[in-house]
Amino acid sequence: MKFNQTHRLDFIADLIKCEFVGPADFPVTGMNEIHVVTPGDIVFVDHPKYYDKALNSAATIVLINKKVDCPDGKALLISDDPFRDFNKLTQHFVPFNAFAKANTTIATTALIHPTASLGNEVVVGENTVIHANVSIGDRCIIGDNVIIHAGTVLGGDAFYYKRREAGYDKLLSNGRVVIEDQVEIGALCTIDRGVSGDTTIGYGSKLDNQVHIGHDTVLGRHVLIASQVGIAGCVIIEDNVKLWGQVGVRSDVKLGEGCEVMAQSGVSKDIQPGEAVFGSPAINAKEKFKELAALRMLPNLVKKL
C-alpha cells in the first residue's frame, strides 16, 4: 500500500510511540509485506530468523523488535511488538468505513444484480456482469467485460494470524483485489484481499465454481482453474497455467508459464514452465505414472517370492 503523501520517519514513530534510527525527515511512502516491498515502504519483522531478509529487502524502513545495525540508506522503527504496530498503522491510514458510506465508480454499461453488495471505493468496468449475492469488499477493482457468478466473495480478509497467550491476533488487511479485463469467475468463489498489496487475477483468466485464492496471490494472463481448487497466499501463477479439480497450492510457490497441475494434486514447491505434474506432493507427471505402475506390480512380485 502506498500512502497518499510522503511522511517523515519521526511522524510514523510518533503514531506508534516507538524509537527510530535514522534521520527524522527520512521519507516514508507506504507499507507492505516483504514479498512486494519497494523503496519507501515499511516492512515489519518480529523473529530473528527473518531479520536479515527484512533488512536486505527493497524496503527502506524496517519495523523491528530489536536494535540492530541499520543498513546504509535505510531507517529502523524499534518496537516491542511490530505485529501490533503494523496493525496500528493500517488502522490509521486505512480506517474502517461504515457500509452506508459506500462510494463506488460503476461504468454505465455494467450490469449488477440488485442483491449484489459493493463496498467503499469499488470500481466496476464496462460491460461487466455481476450476478446475484456477489459481495465485493472495499477498494476492489473490477475491469471491463468481467463476469462474476452468484455468491462469489471478493475482498475477504487475509488468513494471517499471530499466536498469543490468549489466542490468535489478526493481521489487518489493507490491500485490494484487482480483477483484470475479460476474466470470468464462477459461483461461490472466494478471493482474499492482499494484506498490504493486491491479489490479482490476470487478463482473460477463467475460474470455475468454488475456487479459493489467498491473499497477495497473483495470477497471470489466461490462467484456467477448475472447481474446488485452493490456492494459499503469496503464490505467483504465470501466464497460461492450468489447475484441474481439487488441486491445493501451498504459500510462497511459483507456477511457471504454461505448466499444468493434474486433478487432486498438492503443490508444495515451484513448478517449472511447461511442466505437467501430478500427485501429492506433486512431481513430474510421467515420473509419477511410472511410480504408480511399479506399485501396481508389487502384489505379483510378492506372490512370486
Rosetta silent file (secondary structure, phi, psi, omega in degrees, C-alpha in Angstrom):
SEQUENCE: MKFNQTHRLDFIADLIKCEFVGPADFPVTGMNEIHVVTPGDIVFVDHPKYYDKALNSAATIVLINKKVDCPDGKALLISDDPFRDFNKLTQHFVPFNAFAKANTTIATTALIHPTASLGNEVVVGENTVIHANVSIGDRCIIGDNVIIHAGTVLGGDAFYYKRREAGYDKLLSNGRVVIEDQVEIGALCTIDRGVSGDTTIGYGSKLDNQVHIGHDTVLGRHVLIASQVGIAGCVIIEDNVKLWGQVGVRSDVKLGEGCEVMAQSGVSKDIQPGEAVFGSPAINAKEKFKELAALRMLPNLVKKL
SCORE:     score description
SCORE:     0.000 S_00000001
   1 L     0.000  130.766  174.540    0.000    0.000    0.000 S_00000001
   2 E  -100.396  137.792  177.001    1.264    3.450   -0.922 S_00000001
   3 E   -72.751  161.215  179.538    0.260    6.453    1.178 S_00000001
   4 E   -80.373   -2.850  172.448   -1.412    9.412   -0.500 S_00000001
   5 E  -157.630  162.939  177.986    1.550   11.566    0.524 S_00000001
   6 E   -81.114  134.577  178.761    5.105   11.144    1.782 S_00000001
   7 E  -113.841  159.148  176.242    5.516   11.158    5.562 S_00000001
   8 E   -83.915  153.155  178.442    8.549   11.731    7.789 S_00000001
   9 H   -60.118  -41.992 -178.199   10.068    8.937    9.842 S_00000001
  10 H   -66.125  -28.838  175.488    9.505   10.829   13.100 S_00000001
  11 H   -66.202  -44.811  178.795    5.790   11.195   12.259 S_00000001
  12 H   -63.444  -43.828  179.924    5.438    7.427   11.801 S_00000001
  13 H   -61.234  -36.825  179.491    7.384    6.755   15.012 S_00000001
  14 H   -68.478  -34.626  178.828    5.091    9.106   16.920 S_00000001
  15 H   -59.640  -39.326 -175.898    1.988    7.305   15.616 S_00000001
  16 H  -107.496    6.433  174.713    3.123    4.037   17.150 S_00000001
  17 L    55.793   55.404 -179.934    5.105    5.569   20.059 S_00000001
  18 L  -132.397  165.370  176.404    8.401    3.891   19.263 S_00000001
  19 E   -78.290  153.027  176.425   12.064    4.771   18.936 S_00000001
  20 E  -132.564  157.080  176.295   13.573    5.250   15.490 S_00000001
  21 E  -124.028  120.329 -177.589   17.022    5.036   13.932 S_00000001
  22 L   132.220  171.987  179.439   17.747    7.329   11.007 S_00000001
  23 L   -61.049  141.329 -179.537   17.120   10.950   10.033 S_00000001
  24 L   -59.632  -31.285 -178.264   13.882   12.380   11.419 S_00000001
  25 L   -95.657   17.266  178.017   12.893   13.505    7.919 S_00000001
  26 L   -56.955  130.446 -173.081   13.613   10.125    6.302 S_00000001
  27 E   -76.731  134.869  177.104   10.852    9.658    3.678 S_00000001
  28 E  -123.617  119.952 -174.088    8.151    7.033    4.229 S_00000001
  29 E  -114.805   -7.137 -178.819    5.803    6.439    1.296 S_00000001
  30 E  -177.465 -173.339  176.820    3.988    3.194    2.112 S_00000001
  31 E  -148.080  139.805 -174.860    3.839   -0.130    3.960 S_00000001
  32 L  -157.046  165.621  170.926    3.913   -3.631    2.551 S_00000001
  33 L   -76.010  161.167 -168.490    4.684   -7.282    3.103 S_00000001
  34 H   -63.674  -29.786 -176.620    8.205   -8.376    2.384 S_00000001
  35 H   -78.087   -9.240 -178.748    7.499  -10.054   -0.968 S_00000001
  36 H  -128.950   12.165 -176.813    6.087   -6.852   -2.510 S_00000001
  37 L   -70.076  151.456  173.639    8.046   -4.054   -0.814 S_00000001
  38 L  -133.743  165.538  178.098    9.626   -1.198   -2.761 S_00000001
  39 L   -53.732  137.356 -175.799   11.845    1.703   -1.607 S_00000001
  40 L    98.315  -13.980 -178.478    9.953    3.984    0.765 S_00000001
  41 E   -84.904  152.667  166.434    7.929    1.116    2.251 S_00000001
  42 E   -93.220  133.210  170.201    7.759   -0.071    5.842 S_00000001
  43 E  -123.079  143.807  179.363    8.171   -3.811    6.355 S_00000001
  44 E  -107.782  148.829  176.750    7.754   -5.466    9.758 S_00000001
  45 E  -146.920  134.625 -177.030    9.768   -8.349   11.222 S_00000001
  46 L  -134.277   19.959  178.103    9.444   -9.888   14.678 S_00000001
  47 L  -140.102  132.320 -178.303   11.544  -13.062   14.537 S_00000001
  48 H   -54.654  -29.217 -179.773   15.363  -13.312   14.386 S_00000001
  49 H   -58.174  -28.843 -173.913   15.074  -15.935   11.633 S_00000001
  50 H  -110.756    7.163 -179.266   13.810  -13.241    9.251 S_00000001
  51 H   -56.709  -53.016 -175.716   15.875  -10.216   10.351 S_00000001
  52 H   -60.966  -39.920 -179.739   18.391  -10.454    7.502 S_00000001
  53 H   -61.759  -42.998 -179.651   15.673  -10.964    4.897 S_00000001
  54 H   -69.625  -44.763 -177.331   13.826   -7.847    6.056 S_00000001
  55 H   -66.175  -28.327 -179.008   16.947   -5.710    6.458 S_00000001
  56 L   -98.795    5.863  179.806   18.190   -6.680    2.993 S_00000001
  57 L   -76.594  177.785  178.275   14.811   -6.322    1.283 S_00000001
  58 L   -70.888  -17.623  178.873   13.807   -3.462   -1.005 S_00000001
  59 L   -62.130  142.281  179.427   12.012   -1.813    1.920 S_00000001
  60 L  -105.271   -3.719  174.239   13.867    1.216    3.285 S_00000001
  61 E  -128.646  122.571 -177.780   12.116    1.320    6.674 S_00000001
  62 E  -113.504  118.557  174.840   12.185   -1.797    8.885 S_00000001
  63 E   -87.972  110.351 -166.549    9.791   -2.097   11.831 S_00000001
  64 E  -137.280  155.010 -176.004   11.725   -4.486   14.088 S_00000001
  65 L  -100.970   21.236  177.267   11.686   -5.716   17.691 S_00000001
  66 L  -153.683  143.261  175.408   15.423   -5.460   18.356 S_00000001
  67 L   -73.542  121.672  178.438   18.111   -2.811   17.975 S_00000001
  68 L  -133.687  169.748  175.702   20.397   -3.921   15.156 S_00000001
  69 L   -64.677  131.937 -177.810   22.872   -2.225   12.843 S_00000001
  70 L   -88.149  123.331  178.129   20.951   -0.139   10.355 S_00000001
  71 L   -60.359  151.813  177.900   21.931   -0.756    6.716 S_00000001
  72 L   -58.119  138.958  177.003   23.091    2.249    4.713 S_00000001
  73 L    78.096    9.592 -179.274   20.278    4.187    3.130 S_00000001
  74 L  -127.586  173.939  178.013   17.643    2.709    5.437 S_00000001
  75 E  -137.763  158.545 -179.859   15.896    3.511    8.710 S_00000001
  76 E  -122.483  145.684  167.627   14.574    1.477   11.635 S_00000001
  77 E  -115.137  115.525 -174.208   11.486    1.681   13.817 S_00000001
  78 E   -95.432  113.108 -174.754   12.231   -0.127   17.102 S_00000001
  79 L  -127.150  146.832  173.977    9.069   -1.667   18.569 S_00000001
  80 L   -76.332  -14.520 -178.992    8.405   -4.181   21.322 S_00000001
  81 L  -151.666   82.891 -178.130    5.635   -5.635   19.117 S_00000001
  82 H   -59.521  -35.607  178.935    5.975   -4.968   15.348 S_00000001
  83 H   -58.930  -49.499  179.067    2.882   -7.066   14.534 S_00000001
  84 H   -60.507  -44.029 -174.761    0.714   -4.884   16.786 S_00000001
  85 H   -74.877  -28.235  172.518    2.222   -1.648   15.478 S_00000001
  86 H   -63.391  -39.954  175.528    1.846   -2.653   11.829 S_00000001
  87 H   -63.424  -38.474  178.249   -1.864   -3.068   12.636 S_00000001
  88 H   -61.547  -40.860  179.236   -1.892    0.400   14.250 S_00000001
  89 H   -66.191  -39.799  176.535   -0.520    1.900   11.041 S_00000001
  90 H   -59.928  -45.556 -179.173   -3.144    0.066    8.998 S_00000001
  91 H   -64.346  -31.618  179.480   -5.906    1.424   11.247 S_00000001
  92 H   -74.167  -46.905 -172.553   -4.520    4.948   10.882 S_00000001
  93 H   -88.226  -25.103  177.458   -4.029    5.010    7.116 S_00000001
  94 L  -131.965   70.026 -179.127   -6.910    2.730    6.065 S_00000001
  95 L   -67.812  152.491  178.031   -9.593    3.108    8.742 S_00000001
  96 L   -67.255  133.501  177.199  -12.734    1.018    8.515 S_00000001
  97 L  -107.523  141.782  178.697  -15.576    2.858    6.792 S_00000001
  98 L   -61.861  144.738 -178.386  -19.231    2.207    7.528 S_00000001
  99 H   -58.639  -32.758 -175.660  -21.026    0.227    4.846 S_00000001
 100 H   -67.887  -13.298 -177.584  -23.589    3.004    4.434 S_00000001
 101 H   -96.257   17.571 -175.808  -20.889    5.352    3.140 S_00000001
 102 L   -55.105  131.524  179.589  -20.127    3.256    0.049 S_00000001
 103 L  -129.921   99.524 -172.514  -18.798    5.386   -2.800 S_00000001
 104 L  -109.415  159.204  173.456  -18.462    3.337   -5.973 S_00000001
 105 E  -119.683  108.966 -173.577  -17.493    4.027   -9.581 S_00000001
 106 E  -121.418  125.708  178.360  -19.606    1.886  -11.913 S_00000001
 107 L   -62.003  147.926 -176.812  -19.481    2.018  -15.710 S_00000001
 108 L   -65.690  -23.063 -179.234  -22.807    2.814  -17.358 S_00000001
 109 L   -91.941   -2.782  178.799  -22.694   -0.452  -19.343 S_00000001
 110 L   -72.221  145.741  177.625  -22.120   -2.666  -16.287 S_00000001
 111 E  -116.780  116.965 -175.398  -24.975   -4.951  -15.191 S_00000001
 112 E  -126.249  122.674  179.943  -25.177   -5.545  -11.434 S_00000001
 113 L   -62.514  142.365 -176.741  -27.865   -7.660   -9.779 S_00000001
 114 L   -62.229  -19.276  178.720  -29.754   -5.720   -7.080 S_00000001
 115 L   -88.800   -3.694  177.168  -28.763   -8.262   -4.413 S_00000001
 116 L   -71.103  148.823 -179.073  -25.025   -7.757   -5.029 S_00000001
 117 E  -118.192  124.261  179.826  -23.119   -5.849   -2.330 S_00000001
 118 E  -118.258  132.314 -178.170  -20.363   -3.372   -3.238 S_00000001
 119 L   -83.737 -164.468 -178.645  -18.115   -1.746   -0.641 S_00000001
 120 L   -70.684  138.146  172.127  -16.400    1.620   -0.461 S_00000001
 121 L    59.684   28.656  174.421  -14.413    2.897   -3.455 S_00000001
 122 L   -75.829  141.647  176.649  -15.157   -0.149   -5.612 S_00000001
 123 E  -118.507  130.374  178.461  -14.586    0.335   -9.354 S_00000001
 124 E  -124.495  127.980 -173.765  -16.539   -1.706  -11.939 S_00000001
 125 L   -85.463 -176.862 -176.737  -15.607   -1.532  -15.625 S_00000001
 126 L   -65.696  140.195  172.897  -17.504   -1.510  -18.913 S_00000001
 127 L    61.152   18.936  177.885  -19.777   -4.416  -19.887 S_00000001
 128 L   -82.543  142.833 -179.894  -19.100   -6.259  -16.644 S_00000001
 129 E  -119.630  123.467  179.883  -21.852   -8.544  -15.300 S_00000001
 130 E  -119.539  117.293 -172.899  -22.180   -9.198  -11.566 S_00000001
 131 L   -84.774 -174.695 -171.496  -24.766  -11.820  -10.594 S_00000001
 132 L   -61.843  142.218  171.540  -26.915  -12.304   -7.505 S_00000001
 133 L    60.657   23.190  171.351  -25.499  -12.202   -3.969 S_00000001
 134 L   -76.623  140.006  177.103  -21.960  -11.332   -5.012 S_00000001
 135 E  -118.941  124.169 -179.370  -20.025   -9.445   -2.312 S_00000001
 136 E  -121.837  117.822 -174.300  -17.218   -7.086   -3.318 S_00000001
 137 L   -77.524  175.190 -175.770  -15.190   -5.531   -0.499 S_00000001
 138 L   -53.392  138.747  170.296  -13.731   -2.064   -0.155 S_00000001
 139 L    66.631   10.427  177.692  -11.396   -0.679   -2.852 S_00000001
 140 L   -71.622  148.376 -176.868  -11.621   -3.711   -5.115 S_00000001
 141 E  -118.054  122.306  179.457  -11.107   -3.051   -8.821 S_00000001
 142 E  -115.737  124.369 -175.183  -13.135   -4.946  -11.443 S_00000001
 143 L   -78.678 -161.218 -179.141  -12.099   -4.471  -15.081 S_00000001
 144 L   -85.600  149.023  173.733  -14.012   -4.492  -18.369 S_00000001
 145 L    56.651   37.751  177.782  -16.001   -7.458  -19.741 S_00000001
 146 L   -96.576  144.627  173.194  -15.779   -9.392  -16.480 S_00000001
 147 E  -121.550  127.055  177.538  -18.404  -11.950  -15.393 S_00000001
 148 E  -123.917  117.530 -173.808  -18.810  -12.788  -11.695 S_00000001
 149 L   -85.051  171.507 -167.395  -21.316  -15.523  -10.900 S_00000001
 150 L   -57.615  140.069  170.733  -23.666  -15.825   -7.944 S_00000001
 151 L    80.569    2.379 -179.181  -22.451  -15.985   -4.365 S_00000001
 152 L   -76.170  146.643  179.669  -18.803  -15.105   -5.002 S_00000001
 153 E  -121.815  119.208  175.898  -16.943  -13.012   -2.408 S_00000001
 154 E  -111.062  129.291  175.283  -14.100  -10.711   -3.448 S_00000001
 155 E    95.393   22.765  170.108  -12.050   -8.903   -0.838 S_00000001
 156 E   -67.447  160.606 -178.537  -12.377  -11.029    2.279 S_00000001
 157 L   -68.269  153.241  176.211   -9.619  -10.559    4.860 S_00000001
 158 L   -65.055  146.884  174.827   -6.337  -12.440    4.642 S_00000001
 159 L   -87.475   87.122 -169.553   -5.969  -15.616    6.702 S_00000001
 160 L  -147.471  111.179 -173.701   -2.998  -14.255    8.678 S_00000001
 161 E  -136.836  154.279  172.989   -2.674  -14.608   12.480 S_00000001
 162 E  -117.862  132.767 -179.386   -0.072  -14.464   15.228 S_00000001
 163 E   -74.495  127.062  173.849   -0.320  -16.796   18.193 S_00000001
 164 E  -119.443  170.182  178.282   -0.653  -15.050   21.561 S_00000001
 165 L   -59.817  -36.073 -176.186   -1.162  -16.467   25.044 S_00000001
 166 L   -88.616   -4.357 -178.422   -4.839  -15.518   24.905 S_00000001
 167 E   143.306 -150.125 -177.192   -5.406  -16.805   21.377 S_00000001
 168 E  -103.285  133.513  177.514   -4.772  -15.606   17.842 S_00000001
 169 E  -101.594  132.241 -172.590   -4.128  -11.979   16.944 S_00000001
 170 E   -91.744  134.186  170.639   -5.235  -10.968   13.447 S_00000001
 171 L   -83.166  121.236 -175.649   -3.064   -9.026   10.999 S_00000001
 172 L   -70.022  144.158 -177.666   -5.360   -6.430    9.470 S_00000001
 173 L  -100.841  125.312  177.325   -5.775   -6.417    5.693 S_00000001
 174 L  -121.848    9.058 -178.944   -5.469   -3.115    3.841 S_00000001
 175 L   -85.527 -164.734 -175.645   -4.862   -4.405    0.304 S_00000001
 176 E  -132.488  171.082  162.455   -7.209   -4.926   -2.627 S_00000001
 177 E  -111.690  130.563  178.527   -8.470   -7.484   -5.103 S_00000001
 178 E  -119.199  118.178  177.649   -7.838   -6.485   -8.721 S_00000001
 179 E  -106.509  114.975 -177.879   -9.716   -8.339  -11.461 S_00000001
 180 L   -78.730  175.447 -174.841   -8.340   -7.521  -14.899 S_00000001
 181 L   -61.344  151.758  170.994  -10.337   -7.409  -18.160 S_00000001
 182 L    67.245   21.061  178.864  -12.039  -10.439  -19.737 S_00000001
 183 L   -89.777  144.337  170.558  -11.989  -12.545  -16.547 S_00000001
 184 E  -123.850  130.223 -178.079  -14.816  -14.933  -15.624 S_00000001
 185 E  -120.295  126.231 -175.481  -15.260  -16.075  -12.020 S_00000001
 186 L   -71.167 -175.209 -179.242  -17.621  -18.945  -11.186 S_00000001
 187 L   -75.305  145.990  172.414  -20.195  -19.259   -8.433 S_00000001
 188 L    59.876   33.637  172.608  -19.234  -19.389   -4.734 S_00000001
 189 L   -87.751  155.459  176.522  -15.587  -18.437   -5.268 S_00000001
 190 E  -132.241  126.269  179.694  -13.635  -16.573   -2.574 S_00000001
 191 E  -127.516  112.511 -177.105  -10.698  -14.283   -3.325 S_00000001
 192 E   -77.675  145.557  174.903   -8.997  -12.647   -0.328 S_00000001
 193 L   -69.435  160.522  173.911   -7.635   -9.127   -0.493 S_00000001
 194 L   -67.500  153.608  173.758   -3.917   -8.518   -0.103 S_00000001
 195 L   -63.556  -46.586  178.467   -2.577   -7.820    3.363 S_00000001
 196 L  -137.966  -15.822  177.468   -0.968   -4.657    2.038 S_00000001
 197 L  -109.785 -147.342 -177.209   -0.709   -5.177   -1.719 S_00000001
 198 E  -114.470  139.095  162.075   -3.050   -6.586   -4.366 S_00000001
 199 E   -90.595  123.020 -169.183   -4.452  -10.041   -5.015 S_00000001
 200 E  -123.512  132.262  173.221   -4.599  -10.012   -8.816 S_00000001
 201 E  -109.436  114.461 -169.539   -6.481  -12.118  -11.352 S_00000001
 202 L   -74.517  165.042 -175.799   -4.842  -11.558  -14.719 S_00000001
 203 L   -48.701  129.157  172.581   -6.357  -10.744  -18.095 S_00000001
 204 L    74.056    5.919 -179.777   -8.571  -13.438  -19.603 S_00000001
 205 L   -73.833  151.406 -176.802   -8.275  -15.899  -16.727 S_00000001
 206 E  -129.486  125.953  178.992  -11.211  -18.235  -16.026 S_00000001
 207 E  -115.094  131.425  175.301  -12.177  -19.660  -12.628 S_00000001
 208 L   -75.331 -175.680  179.365  -14.689  -22.477  -12.173 S_00000001
 209 L   -68.726  152.149  170.460  -17.077  -22.690   -9.188 S_00000001
 210 L    57.523   46.547  173.918  -15.877  -22.948   -5.573 S_00000001
 211 L  -102.166  137.642  174.945  -12.297  -21.783   -6.087 S_00000001
 212 E  -115.665  134.447  177.160  -10.404  -20.122   -3.226 S_00000001
 213 E  -127.836  124.682 -175.593   -7.455  -17.764   -3.763 S_00000001
 214 L   -80.222  175.043 -173.259   -5.470  -16.465   -0.786 S_00000001
 215 L   -61.573  141.115  173.161   -4.079  -13.024   -0.055 S_00000001
 216 L    64.709   10.830  174.558   -1.495  -11.359   -2.328 S_00000001
 217 L   -75.051  143.463 -177.596   -1.561  -14.198   -4.845 S_00000001
 218 E  -123.980  119.444  173.828   -1.011  -13.060   -8.433 S_00000001
 219 E   -98.469  138.571  176.597   -2.442  -14.870  -11.461 S_00000001
 220 L   -80.229 -157.023 -177.924   -1.061  -14.094  -14.903 S_00000001
 221 L   -83.795  141.348  172.461   -2.932  -13.961  -18.194 S_00000001
 222 L    56.834   39.710  173.051   -5.270  -16.732  -19.385 S_00000001
 223 L   -80.440  138.294 -178.640   -4.932  -18.936  -16.295 S_00000001
 224 E  -117.563  123.172 -176.273   -7.522  -21.739  -16.182 S_00000001
 225 E  -128.685  120.666 -179.869   -8.659  -23.068  -12.776 S_00000001
 226 L   -82.733  177.066 -170.875  -11.174  -25.899  -12.338 S_00000001
 227 L   -63.247  147.742  171.732  -13.591  -26.398   -9.454 S_00000001
 228 L    65.861   24.274  172.976  -12.600  -26.758   -5.780 S_00000001
 229 L   -79.659  139.557  175.779   -9.022  -25.588   -6.202 S_00000001
 230 E  -121.733  121.570 -177.822   -7.472  -23.966   -3.114 S_00000001
 231 E  -118.436  126.197 -178.320   -4.546  -21.591   -3.526 S_00000001
 232 L   -75.364 -176.000 -178.361   -2.768  -20.171   -0.477 S_00000001
 233 L   -77.223  157.162  172.472   -1.405  -16.647   -0.083 S_00000001
 234 L    60.798   34.524  175.889    1.581  -15.099   -1.858 S_00000001
 235 L   -96.704  141.824  174.502    1.574  -17.565   -4.778 S_00000001
 236 E  -110.329  121.116  179.005    2.724  -16.475   -8.234 S_00000001
 237 E  -118.558  114.567 -174.397    0.973  -18.195  -11.142 S_00000001
 238 L   -79.588  179.988 -174.010    2.343  -17.224  -14.529 S_00000001
 239 L   -59.873  146.621  169.497    0.505  -16.999  -17.869 S_00000001
 240 L    63.186   24.013  176.145   -1.417  -19.924  -19.405 S_00000001
 241 L   -79.947  145.821  176.133   -1.215  -22.193  -16.351 S_00000001
 242 E  -120.780  128.262  174.847   -3.916  -24.878  -15.913 S_00000001
 243 E  -121.031  118.262 -176.817   -5.020  -26.172  -12.493 S_00000001
 244 L   -91.560  178.681 -165.507   -7.535  -29.012  -12.573 S_00000001
 245 L   -53.476  137.038  173.210  -10.111  -30.016   -9.944 S_00000001
 246 L    63.581   24.833  172.566   -9.293  -30.101   -6.222 S_00000001
 247 L   -72.402  143.540  173.010   -5.686  -29.018   -6.606 S_00000001
 248 E  -119.824  136.020 -178.360   -4.102  -27.482   -3.492 S_00000001
 249 E  -125.621  124.305  179.696   -1.214  -24.999   -3.666 S_00000001
 250 L   -75.738  168.267 -176.697    0.856  -24.000   -0.618 S_00000001
 251 L   -72.924  158.145  171.662    2.003  -20.437    0.009 S_00000001
 252 L    62.025   32.990  173.094    5.090  -18.763   -1.468 S_00000001
 253 L  -115.615  164.298 -179.036    5.498  -21.006   -4.522 S_00000001
 254 E  -124.329  129.179  177.423    5.728  -20.090   -8.192 S_00000001
 255 E  -105.244  113.676 -172.739    3.974  -21.936  -11.010 S_00000001
 256 L   -69.553  160.501 -174.904    5.851  -21.338  -14.240 S_00000001
 257 L   -54.164  131.413  174.196    4.300  -20.277  -17.507 S_00000001
 258 L    74.033    7.635  179.232    2.220  -22.906  -19.266 S_00000001
 259 L   -76.025  165.411 -177.311    2.565  -25.582  -16.588 S_00000001
 260 E  -135.875  130.663  178.695   -0.298  -27.966  -15.795 S_00000001
 261 E  -114.422  116.933 -174.787   -1.316  -29.419  -12.423 S_00000001
 262 L   -76.275  162.082 -169.837   -3.500  -32.501  -12.679 S_00000001
 263 L   -55.224  142.343  175.774   -6.577  -33.112  -10.524 S_00000001
 264 L    63.765   22.973  176.862   -6.233  -33.666   -6.757 S_00000001
 265 L   -86.652  154.675  176.200   -2.544  -32.799   -6.743 S_00000001
 266 E  -117.168  114.865 -175.879   -0.826  -30.984   -3.881 S_00000001
 267 E   -93.419  118.749 -176.944    1.774  -28.409   -4.938 S_00000001
 268 L  -117.328   -4.863  178.675    4.474  -27.876   -2.316 S_00000001
 269 L  -151.027  172.128 -177.584    7.301  -26.344   -4.365 S_00000001
 270 L   -57.944  147.386  174.861    7.909  -24.343   -7.547 S_00000001
 271 E  -114.864  134.752 -177.187    6.868  -25.833  -10.882 S_00000001
 272 L   -74.638  152.390  178.529    8.968  -25.199  -13.960 S_00000001
 273 L   -54.425  135.566  175.730    7.461  -23.576  -17.075 S_00000001
 274 L    76.887   -2.335 -176.675    5.634  -26.055  -19.308 S_00000001
 275 L   -82.018  143.691  172.201    5.894  -28.953  -16.838 S_00000001
 276 E  -104.741  130.010 -177.356    2.951  -31.271  -16.113 S_00000001
 277 E  -128.046  158.514 -178.742    2.767  -32.519  -12.516 S_00000001
 278 E  -154.547  151.129  174.860    0.607  -34.955  -10.565 S_00000001
 279 L   102.317  176.998  179.201    0.328  -36.358   -7.060 S_00000001
 280 L  -139.985  106.445    2.041    0.720  -35.076   -3.520 S_00000001
 281 L   -70.400  145.838 -175.440    3.337  -33.816   -3.198 S_00000001
 282 L   -68.628  134.727  174.634    3.151  -33.106   -6.936 S_00000001
 283 E  -132.776  177.485  179.011    6.041  -34.322   -9.091 S_00000001
 284 E   -50.029  129.573 -171.827    6.619  -34.682  -12.826 S_00000001
 285 H   -60.720  -42.087 -179.116    3.528  -36.464  -14.177 S_00000001
 286 H   -62.696  -41.882  178.757    5.429  -39.021  -16.277 S_00000001
 287 H   -65.786  -37.995  179.941    7.583  -39.978  -13.311 S_00000001
 288 H   -66.325  -41.143  178.954    4.517  -40.247  -11.075 S_00000001
 289 H   -64.792  -36.980  175.608    2.715  -42.528  -13.551 S_00000001
 290 H   -63.317  -41.440  179.418    5.807  -44.795  -13.700 S_00000001
 291 H   -62.233  -44.362  179.887    5.837  -44.890   -9.917 S_00000001
 292 H   -66.255  -37.823  177.532    2.154  -45.851   -9.766 S_00000001
 293 H   -63.482  -40.237  178.823    2.648  -48.546  -12.423 S_00000001
 294 H   -64.717  -39.224  179.347    5.506  -50.020  -10.384 S_00000001
 295 H   -64.303  -36.072  179.158    3.353  -50.066   -7.254 S_00000001
 296 H   -66.191  -22.532 -179.544    0.630  -51.988   -9.085 S_00000001
 297 H   -83.622  -14.083 -175.168    3.182  -54.695   -9.876 S_00000001
 298 H   -59.461  -42.572  179.178    4.139  -55.247   -6.222 S_00000001
 299 H   -56.291  -41.307  179.040    1.397  -57.805   -5.391 S_00000001
 300 H   -66.100  -38.213  178.461    2.585  -60.087   -8.235 S_00000001
 301 H   -64.756  -38.606  178.798    6.201  -59.729   -7.100 S_00000001
 302 H   -64.682  -41.014  179.202    5.195  -60.681   -3.530 S_00000001
 303 H   -60.788  -41.879 -179.486    3.382  -63.788   -4.816 S_00000001
 304 H   -64.866  -33.344  179.190    6.497  -64.903   -6.718 S_00000001
 305 L   -72.635    0.000    0.000    8.604  -64.518   -3.575 S_00000001
